Amino acid sequence: MHPLPDARTPARPRPRTRPRTGSRTLWAGAVTAAALVAALVPGTAGAQAAANPYERGSAPSVSSIEAARGSYAVSQTSVSSLGVTGFGGGTVYYPTSTADGTFGAVVISPGFTATQSSISWLGPRLASQGFVVFTIDTNSTLDQPDSRGRQLLAALDYLTERSSVRTRIDAARLGVMGHSMGGGGTLEAAKSRPSLQAAIPLTGWNTDKSWPELRTPTLVIGADGDTVAPVATHSEPFYTSLPSSLDKAYLELNGATHFTPNSSNTTIAKYSISWLKRFIDDDTRYEQFLCPLPRPSATIEEYRGTCPHS
């Protein structure tokens, strides 16, 4: 157990310093209109869903977020490094159906000396829950965190502006993830682009330990047995340096190593899905899995966070 400063008291309301798009500005009007329709037309179908137009999928349960696959069928397409600039290509996983409209999107970077295959399990697993997911290769397997951060953003720009699935994506609902130096790159990307809705570094590595400037809701995932990026010198200071007013959480995996995120892992998936849904989709149905704070268990060494979320 690695003690952290107590962050279990309710977080101060976090002002939205980044602008929302027009679609989000219209949300309040949509809610009012939906309520009026529901009042005038008893039994109006979909009235509850209309309250949050970004919700995707049915009401979640523990079994649904721990499942190897969610409710969406998934397709995938390869992106050649020859057709892009700023990163090394990759694989896009996306819900096959377009019946529910657009989806939020997440780009994921591998770690030092690794390729997208090391984090490929996250592609279909997250996409089947209602996201467009892009697992990328970097320009070089030796790229450092600052470079990986820029590459994550370049991949997001490609995904939303040029990719074959761009019409399936809501460009205002984006997040980043990454393993090891890709996790350090995740923090760099969030620092450079505060409009991002969610960031999840997985056993992240970075020489910069302090991130008070971040404005993106961030879930830091560390491992108790990590000897490459020990939590005491990486994940814990990353978390504690984040602003106290920020929606943030620290999950330390029990019985895990630096390379645990390279294989299918239910605990990583469960809390990553919940975090992405809560902050990319503004889907408060997933708040139940994040607050009250999860307790230590066979797979969780420690969990800290700001609850309730703003």
C-alpha positions in Angstrom: 0.0 0.0 0.0 1.4 3.4 -1.0 -0.3 6.2 1.1 -1.5 9.2 -0.8 -2.9 12.5 0.4 -6.5 12.1 1.3 -8.7 12.9 -1.7 -11.9 11.3 -0.5 -13.7 14.5 0.4 -16.0 16.0 -2.3 -14.2 17.9 -5.0 -14.9 21.6 -5.3 -17.1 22.2 -8.4 -14.7 22.4 -11.4 -15.3 25.3 -13.7 -15.4 24.3 -17.4 -12.4 26.2 -18.7 -12.6 24.7 -22.1 -15.4 25.7 -24.5 -18.2 23.3 -25.3 -19.3 22.9 -28.9 -22.7 24.1 -30.2 -24.1 20.6 -29.8 -23.4 20.7 -26.1 -24.7 24.2 -25.8 -28.0 22.9 -27.2 -28.2 20.1 -24.6 -30.1 22.2 -22.1 -32.6 23.1 -24.8 -32.9 19.5 -25.8 -33.6 18.5 -22.3 -36.3 21.1 -21.8 -37.9 20.1 -25.1 -37.8 16.4 -24.3 -39.4 17.1 -20.9 -42.2 19.1 -22.5 -42.9 16.4 -25.1 -42.9 13.8 -22.4 -45.4 15.8 -20.3 -47.7 16.4 -23.3 -47.5 12.9 -24.7 -47.8 10.2 -22.0 -45.5 7.2 -22.6 -43.3 9.0 -25.1 -40.6 6.5 -26.0 -37.0 7.5 -25.4 -37.8 10.4 -23.1 -35.2 9.3 -20.6 -32.5 8.9 -23.2 -33.2 12.3 -24.6 -32.1 13.8 -21.3 -28.5 13.0 -22.3 -28.2 12.7 -26.1 -24.6 11.3 -25.7 -25.7 8.1 -23.8 -24.9 5.0 -25.9 -26.2 1.5 -25.0 -28.5 0.2 -22.4 -28.2 0.8 -18.7 -24.9 -0.6 -17.4 -24.4 -3.3 -14.8 -21.3 -4.8 -13.2 -21.6 -7.7 -15.6 -21.9 -5.5 -18.7 -18.7 -3.5 -18.0 -16.7 -6.6 -16.9 -17.8 -8.5 -20.0 -15.2 -9.2 -22.7 -17.5 -7.5 -25.2 -20.2 -4.9 -24.9 -23.5 -4.7 -26.8 -22.1 -3.2 -30.0 -20.9 -5.4 -32.9 -17.4 -4.1 -33.9 -15.7 -3.6 -37.2 -12.1 -2.5 -37.8 -10.0 -0.9 -40.5 -6.2 -0.6 -40.8 -4.5 2.7 -41.3 -1.2 2.6 -43.1 1.7 4.8 -41.9 2.2 5.8 -45.6 -1.1 7.6 -45.6 -0.8 9.7 -42.4 1.6 12.3 -41.0 2.6 12.8 -37.4 2.2 9.2 -36.2 2.8 5.7 -37.4 -0.6 4.4 -38.5 -2.7 1.9 -36.6 -6.0 0.1 -36.4 -9.5 1.7 -35.9 -12.2 -0.2 -34.1 -15.7 1.1 -34.3 -19.4 0.1 -33.7 -20.7 -1.4 -36.9 -24.2 0.1 -36.6 -24.9 3.8 -37.1 -28.4 3.7 -35.7 -27.4 5.4 -32.5 -25.7 8.4 -34.2 -22.1 9.5 -33.5 -19.7 8.2 -30.9 -17.0 9.5 -28.7 -13.4 8.5 -29.8 -10.3 7.4 -28.0 -6.7 7.1 -29.3 -4.3 4.7 -27.5 -0.5 4.7 -27.6 1.8 1.8 -26.9 4.9 2.1 -24.7 8.6 2.2 -25.2 9.9 -0.3 -27.8 6.3 -1.6 -28.3 3.8 -1.5 -31.2 0.1 -1.3 -31.3 -0.2 -5.0 -30.8 0.7 -4.6 -27.2 -2.5 -2.6 -26.5 -4.7 -4.1 -29.2 -7.0 -5.9 -26.8 -8.4 -2.5 -25.7 -9.6 -1.7 -29.2 -12.5 -4.1 -29.6 -13.3 -4.2 -25.9 -13.8 -0.4 -25.7 -15.4 -0.1 -29.1 -18.0 -2.7 -28.2 -19.1 -0.4 -25.4 -19.9 2.5 -27.8 -16.6 4.2 -28.8 -14.5 4.6 -31.8 -11.0 3.4 -30.7 -7.7 4.0 -32.5 -4.7 1.9 -31.4 -1.7 3.5 -33.0 1.9 2.8 -33.8 4.4 5.6 -33.1 6.9 7.0 -35.5 9.6 5.1 -33.7 9.4 2.5 -30.9 11.9 4.6 -29.1 9.8 7.8 -29.0 9.7 9.7 -25.7 6.5 10.8 -23.9 6.5 14.3 -25.3 6.6 12.9 -28.8 4.0 10.3 -28.1 1.7 13.1 -26.7 2.0 14.9 -30.0 1.4 11.7 -31.9 -1.8 11.0 -29.9 -3.1 14.4 -30.9 -2.1 13.9 -34.6 -4.0 10.6 -34.6 -7.1 12.3 -33.1 -6.9 14.9 -35.8 -6.6 12.3 -38.5 -9.4 10.3 -37.0 -11.9 13.2 -36.8 -10.9 15.0 -40.0 -9.6 12.5 -42.6 -10.4 8.9 -41.6 -13.0 6.7 -43.2 -15.0 6.7 -40.0 -14.9 10.4 -39.3 -18.7 10.8 -39.8 -19.3 8.3 -37.0 -17.4 10.5 -34.5 -18.4 13.5 -32.4 -15.3 15.6 -32.6 -16.1 17.3 -29.3 -16.0 14.0 -27.3 -12.4 12.8 -27.4 -10.0 11.1 -25.0 -6.5 9.6 -24.9 -4.9 6.6 -23.3 -1.5 5.0 -23.3 0.8 2.5 -21.7 4.2 3.3 -20.1 5.8 6.1 -22.2 2.5 6.2 -24.0 0.9 6.8 -20.6 3.4 9.7 -20.1 2.4 10.8 -23.6 -1.3 10.8 -22.5 -0.5 13.4 -19.8 1.4 15.4 -22.4 -1.5 15.3 -24.8 -4.0 16.4 -22.1 -1.7 19.2 -21.1 -1.4 20.4 -24.7 -5.1 20.1 -25.5 -7.3 20.8 -22.4 -10.5 20.4 -24.5 -10.0 16.6 -24.2 -12.7 15.0 -22.2 -10.8 12.1 -20.6 -7.2 10.8 -20.1 -6.1 7.4 -18.8 -2.3 6.8 -18.4 -1.7 3.0 -17.8 1.4 2.4 -15.7 2.7 5.6 -17.1 6.3 6.8 -17.3 7.5 10.3 -17.6 10.4 12.4 -16.2 7.9 15.2 -15.5 6.2 14.2 -12.3 4.0 17.4 -11.8 0.8 18.1 -13.8 -1.0 21.0 -12.0 -2.0 22.5 -15.4 -4.2 19.6 -16.5 -7.9 20.3 -17.0 -8.9 17.0 -18.4 -10.6 14.4 -16.1 -7.8 11.9 -15.5 -7.7 8.3 -14.3 -4.2 7.3 -13.3 -3.7 3.5 -13.3 -0.6 2.1 -11.6 0.6 -1.4 -10.6 1.8 -2.4 -7.1 4.6 -4.5 -8.6 5.8 -2.1 -11.2 9.6 -2.0 -11.3 9.9 0.0 -14.5 7.7 2.9 -13.5 7.3 2.4 -9.8 4.1 4.0 -8.5 6.0 5.9 -5.8 7.9 7.8 -8.5 5.4 7.9 -11.3 1.7 7.1 -11.0 1.3 8.5 -7.4 3.1 11.8 -8.0 1.2 12.2 -11.3 -2.1 11.8 -9.4 -1.2 13.9 -6.4 0.0 16.8 -8.6 -3.2 17.1 -10.5 -5.4 20.0 -9.3 -7.6 19.2 -6.3 -10.6 20.8 -8.2 -10.1 18.3 -11.1 -12.2 15.1 -11.5 -9.4 12.6 -11.0 -8.8 9.1 -9.7 -5.9 6.8 -8.8 -6.3 3.1 -9.3 -3.4 0.9 -8.1 -3.7 -2.7 -9.4 -3.0 -5.5 -6.9 -0.6 -8.2 -7.9 0.3 -6.5 -11.1 3.4 -5.4 -13.0 4.4 -2.7 -15.4 3.2 -4.9 -18.3 -0.2 -5.9 -16.9 -1.9 -3.4 -19.4 -0.5 -5.4 -22.3 -2.9 -8.3 -21.7 -6.7 -8.4 -21.4 -7.5 -7.3 -17.9 -11.0 -7.0 -16.5 -10.2 -4.4 -13.8 -8.5 -2.1 -16.2 -11.3 -2.5 -18.7 -14.1 -2.0 -16.0 -12.8 1.3 -14.7 -11.5 2.6 -18.1 -15.0 2.0 -19.6 -16.6 3.7 -16.6 -14.3 6.7 -16.8 -14.6 7.2 -20.5 -18.4 6.8 -20.4 -18.7 9.2 -17.5 -16.5 12.0 -19.0 -16.6 11.5 -22.8 -20.3 10.7 -22.9 -21.3 12.7 -19.8 -23.1 9.4 -18.9 -23.9 9.6 -15.2 -25.2 6.0 -15.3 -21.6 5.0 -14.9 -21.0 7.1 -11.8 -22.1 4.2 -9.6 -18.9 2.3 -10.5 -16.6 5.2 -9.6 -18.4 6.7 -6.5 -18.5 5.6 -3.8 -14.8 4.9 -4.2 -14.0 1.2 -5.0 -12.5 -0.6 -2.1 -9.3 -2.7 -2.0 -9.9 -6.2 -3.3 -8.1 -9.1 -4.9 -7.4 -6.9 -7.9 -7.3 -3.4 -6.4 -4.5 -2.5 -4.1 -5.7 1.1 -3.6 -8.2 3.5 -5.1 -8.4 7.2 -4.5 -10.5 9.9 -6.2 -12.6 12.9 -6.0 -16.2 12.1 -5.4 -18.8 13.1 -6.3 -17.7 14.1 -9.7 -18.6 17.6 -11.0 
